[in-house]
Amino acid sequence: MTPRADPAGFIRANTRIHAVPHAPEIRLYLADEAMDLWQKTEDDLGALGLPPPFWAFAWAGGQALARYILDTPELVAGRPVLDFATGSGLVGIACARAGAAHVLACDIDPFALTAARLNAALNEVDLEIATADLLATDPPQVDVLFAGDVFYEKPMADRILPWLDRARAQGADVLVGDPGRSYLPKERLARLATYDVPVNRSLEDNAVKRSSVFRLKTAGAPG
C-alpha cells in the first residue's frame, strides 16, 4: 500500500511514541532522526509534491507554546482557539488538555493532519482538523490564535504577519512561539516567557534552543 493510500500507516511505521521533552504530559508520534525521514519522504512522497515532514518533530517554538499553555491554562480554558500550521498537533493538544472550549488545528500538509489526528487520539483529546490555506481567507473567529515556528523564511513571514494583524484586529489574542529565527518580527512582539527547550539535535544547531512565547502587539503600538 502506498503512503498516500495509508498515511496513518506510514506515520506509525516511521516514528515512535515519545514524551515531548519540554511538555512531557503530552506524547507524540515523532521521528528519531530528521535526515532519515526527510530522505524517505522524498523517495516515497516526493512525487506527490508534499512538503517535508515537519509533522514528525517537536519544534522549539511549539514546545515553548505547549509549556506556556499547560502552565497558564486560564489563557485558553473555556475559549475557542486556533493552532495555526499545527504540524504534529502539539500546541492544539496542549490547548485541549488545558480546557479550551474548541480547538481548530490547521495545516496545508495532509500528512500533518493525519499526524495531528493520531496524536490527538494518543492523548485522548478532541481537535477539529482542517486542511486549508487559511492565509488566503479572513482569520477564523477565535479568542486565542497560536503560531509556532512560522517565521523561518522570509516569504512565509511576509505573508503571515499581515494575516496575524488581521486576527488581532478581530479581537484575537495572538501568541507566537519561536527560538529567535531570522525573520521573527521582534519589534512587534512582547515577550511573555522564555525556556531552554531540548530539541532533536539533527534539526537544530544545538541540542537545547532558548525559545520564547510572545504576544503580538497591535500594529502601530509603541514598543
Salt bridges, closest charged atoms under 4 A:
GLU25 OE2 - ARG67 NH2 2.74
ASP32 OD2 - ARG16 NE 2.93
ASP32 OD1 - HIS18 NE2 2.92
ASP44 OD2 - LYS40 NZ 3.28
ASP71 OD1 - ARG67 NH2 2.98
GLU128 OE1 - HIS102 NE2 2.76
ASP133 OD2 - ARG159 NH2 2.63
ASP138 OD1 - ARG166 NH2 2.46
ASP143 OD2 - ARG79 NE 3.49
ASP149 OD1 - ARG181 NH2 3.67
ASP158 OD2 - LYS154 NZ 2.66
ASP165 OD1 - ARG188 NH2 2.66
ASP173 OD1 - ARG215 NE 2.70
ASP196 OD1 - ARG210 NE 2.78
GLU204 OE2 - ARG181 NH2 2.71
ASP205 OD1 - LYS209 NZ 3.00
